[in-house]
Amino acid sequence: MRRPFVAVLALAAAAAVIPLASPAPAATGGVIIGGQPVDIAQSPWTVALSSRDRFGGTRAGQFCGGVVIGPSLVLTAAHCLGPLVLGGPPERVRDLRVIAHRGDLLSDKGEEIPVSKTWVNPAYDAAANAGDFAVLTLASPLPQSSVIRMAAAGDAAYAPGTEAAVYGWGDTSGGGDYALTLRSVGVNVLSDATCERAYPGNADGTYRAVSMLCAGELEGGRDACQGDSGGPLVARGRLIGLVSWGSGCGQPGNPGVYTRVSDVARVLGSRR
């Protein structure tokens, strides 16, 4: 079972609901269940979060994903910056960086940009996985062409049945088989009623439509997994979700749950 999707050891095999990020130092990136490699040029807004000090250099220190929403702003999952993943507050991670324009983590292409500031949603509820988002401010800006637009509330991209794609470097099998190159998989946005039936409030988690959406296939087989946390879910050219949590990876009846980007936009708008 899984909860937030961070890349760590073999969390996908743990008998507990876990984040799709990487709580412990031996992070081993990951990919996407049922996905395929994709050229980073097709999704220049997809970035990797990295700390070699904490996660080692095997995969350039990648432990979570992120998405560029402004030249100097990267959106990711709040749990990616939590003490379970980083071992303490993010400001203590001396080499926290964002890797942009690099699909192959072993290559020297693209940029590795230091993070100058972090902001974690103060309303994030780790027990319920609600409000799972954070913002990184980059020390130097990326080009405007790397920015993706966030879908506002009521956007047709959120409609059930809409075809979407999720991107990441996460686990490709649910068993700790992490990849080195960016991958993507097509999923369908599911109705809130479907998601509520999948996660009614048991040990797997509680689905909250106001701040979450879910996507996948009811029969399973296509999903995000460990190492994909914070990565983008994109539909109709707009960002609609961030990889957040779920139960298992690609399991029938247990779609992936994403932070709803319209809720993120509402919260961020209220801060201005």
N, C-alpha and C positions, 0 to 999 in steps of 0.2 A: 504494500500500500504506500501511498506517498502523500506528502503535503506540499509545502513550498518546494519548488524545483531548483535546488542549488546543486552544483556538481560536487559530490563527495563520495569517497569510497564506493560502496555498493548500496547506497541508501534505498535504491529501488527494491531491494530484496528484504528490507527491514519490515518487521511485522508491526508497523505503526504508520499512521498517516503522517507524511513528512513533506516539508517544503520542497519545491523544485529548484533548490539552490544547493550550496555546498557548505554544511555546518562544520566540517573539520578540515584540518590542513591538507589531507591527502587528496585534494580535488583532482578529478580526472575528467574534466569537461564532459561532453556528451553530444548527442545529436537529437534526432527527432524520430519517434517511432513511425515506421512506414514511409519515411521521407526519402529525399534524394539530394545530392549535392547541388548547390546553386552558386552562381557567380555573384560575388559581393557587389559587383557593379549593378546588378538588378535590384538590390536592396541596400543602397549606400547608407541608409539610416539605421541599419542593424549594426550594433557594436558589441564588443565583449568587455566585461569588467575583469580586471586583472590585478593580482598581487603575487609576484613571485616569492616575496618574503614568506608569505603564509601558505601558498599553494604549490610552490615549486615551479621549476622552469620547463617541465615536460611538455606542457601545453600552453606555454607563455603565461602561466599563472591564471588562466581563465577559470572563473568560478560561477559567473552569472552572465546574462545577456542584458542589453539595454537598447534604447531607441532614441534617436536624435529628434527632439521636438523644437529646437532652436539652435542657432549656430554655436552657442556655448552651453546648451542645456540638454542633458540626457535623462530620460525617464527610465526607472527600473523598479523592481519590487522592493518594498520596505524590508522584507525578511532577508534580502541579500546583504543589507547593511547592519543586520542584527548581531548581537554578541555570540549567538550560536554559530554563526558563519564566520565572523571576523575575529572572534575571541575577545572583543571589546568594542568600544565606540569607533566609528570609521576614521575619526581624526587621528587615531593612534596608528593607523595603517600607513606607514611612511611612503610606501610605493604604490598606493591605490591609483590605478590608471584606467583610462578608457582606450581600447584598441579599435581604431576606425579604419575602414577601407582595406581590411585584411581578412579574406575568407579562410585562408590556410594559416592556422595558428603558428606553424613552423616557419613561415616565410618571413622576409624582412620588409614586405610591402606595407603601405599604409602608414599610419601614425600611431604612436603611443603617447597619449596626452595626459599629463598629470591632472588630478582632480583638485581644484582649489577650494571647493566648499561642498558640503553635503547637507541635505534637508530631508528628514524622514517625516512622513505624515504623522502628526502628533495624535491623530485619531486612529492610527493603525491598531487593530485588535489581533494580536498574535494567536490567541486562543480560537477565535472565530475566523481568522484569515481575512477579516474585513478591512477595507481601506489600505490594501497592500500596495503602496507605491511610495517612491522616494525620488528626489531630483538631485542630480550631480551637476555642479557648475565646473566647466572646463577651464583650465589655465590659459588655453588659446582656442580661438573659435574654429569651427569647421565651416566649409562653404555652405551657402544657402541651399545648394543642390543636394545636400545630405539630409535636409530636414523633411520630415513627413508631417502632413496635416492631421490633427486629431479630429475625429468625428464627433460632432456635437450631439446633444440629446435629440432624439427624433430622427436622426440620420437613417436613411434606408439601409445603410450598411449593417445596422444592428438587427434587421428583420430576420426571423427564423427562416432557415433554408438558404440564406445567403452564402455563397461560396467564399471562403476565406483561406488565408495561408498563414502558418506560424513558422517562425525562423529561430534557429539556435544551434548551439554546439553541444547539445545534451546527449544523454544516453540513447542509443539507437535500438536497444532491445529490452530495456527494463532490468537488465542484469549486469549493468556496469560496463557495457561495451561502448566506450566513448570514442568519438571521431575527432579528427583534427581539422576538418573543413566544415564550413557553414552548410547547413542543410535546411530544407523547407519541406513542408507537407501540406496538402490541401485538406481542409476540414470544412464542415458545415456549421453555421451558427444554429444553435438549438433553441427551442422555446424555453421561456422561464419555467413553465409547468413541467417540462421534461427534466430540467435541471433540479427543480425542487423535489421531484420524485426520486432522483438519483441521490440527492444529499438532503434528506429531510430533517437532519439534526441528530444523527447518531454519531458513533465514534469517527466516522469518515469526515464529518464536517457538516456545516449548515450553509446552504445556498441562500444568498441574499440578493435579490434581483436589483435593488437600488444601486449596489456597488460592485456587482459581479455579472458576468455572463459566462455561458459555457459553450463549447464547440467540440466537435468530433464526429464520430459515427456511432450510432446506437449498437451496432454489431462489433464495435471495437476495431483495433488494427491501425488507426491513425491518430497520433496524439503527440503532445509534448512530454518531456520526461525530465529526470534529474539533470541539472546542468543548463536547462533552458530558462530557468526563472528570470523574470524581468524582460524577456525577449518579446518581440512584437507579434500581435495578431492583426493582420491587415485584410481589409475587405474593400473593394471598389476604390482602391488607391488611398484609403484613409486608415489611420490607426484606430482600432476599436478595442483592443485589449492588450494586457500584459500577462505573460505566463505567470500563474500564481500557485495553484494547488490542485489536488485531485486524489483519487484513490487508485493506486496501481498506474500502469502506463499502457494505454491502448486496450484496456479491459472492457469487455461488453457491459453495457449498462452504467459505466463510470466515465463519463466524458471529462475532459480537462476543464478546469475552472479558471477564468481570467479576470483580472481587475478591469472593471468597466471604465473605459477611457472618458466617457461623458461625465462620470462622477469625478474623475481626476481633474478634468477641465473646470468643473464647477468649483472644486476646492481651491485649485490654483488661481482661478479668477477672483475668488473672494479675498485672496491675500494681497491683491494689487490695490 
